[in-house]
């Protein structure tokens, strides 16, 4: 058994920080979810009842519920109908999008790191979509490409269509987690991308033509069921755009 000298080691030990009460409530809710006590669609006890069960204030329960709602774990409804009360939800995409967008804005994630993560995700999505995309998926992708070819398509609309194009491929791949993470990354980069589009000035038009050509190459590979081609075209497309003076190291 290891013995500690109380005088010698007292300086290396600090008091444990007390958790805020609402964080303890969050811990209890998470515990119920992880152990299977709560599943998607289950209704939680009312604030008053849960506060009594946990021996905390209603304010602590309310704050915990709001924090979990922001994370996409709970859905809080008002009124007395079937949608009222607090239920377990499964809304990871909006929560991931909100969290990642804020961290990218705060520059906690270097752009190059975000782009590399995007490449890994979208390579997998493109490969899976080449084998799994349905006729309606391919039809919608073609519509998006036609809309981007419209001469009246401005930069903001182009960016929105571009985002939907990549998200649709992720969804067609059939991996919900990969799709949600792709949505989060694309949405987190929406504002920075628009700023880059504006800074490009007249150079934008040539770059937009390159992006359209890349999209068509990806689309042809998907139509042909060419998984290798879809994967390589997607990576080349993403890397080539970010090398335009924004992330040269890619």
ABEGO torsion letter per residue (X at the ends): XBBBBAAAAAAABBBBBBBBAAAAAAAAAAAAAAAGABBBGBBBBBAAAAAAAAGBBAAAAAAAAAAAAAAGABBBBBEABAABEBBBBBBAAAAAAAAAAAAAAAGABBAAAAAAAAAAAAAAAAAAAAAABBAAAAAAAAAAAAAAABAABBAAAAAAAAAAAAAAAAAAAGBAAAAAAAAAAAAAAAAAAAAAAAAAEAAAAAAAAAAAAAAAAAAAAAAAGBAAAAAAAAAAAAAAAAABGABAAX
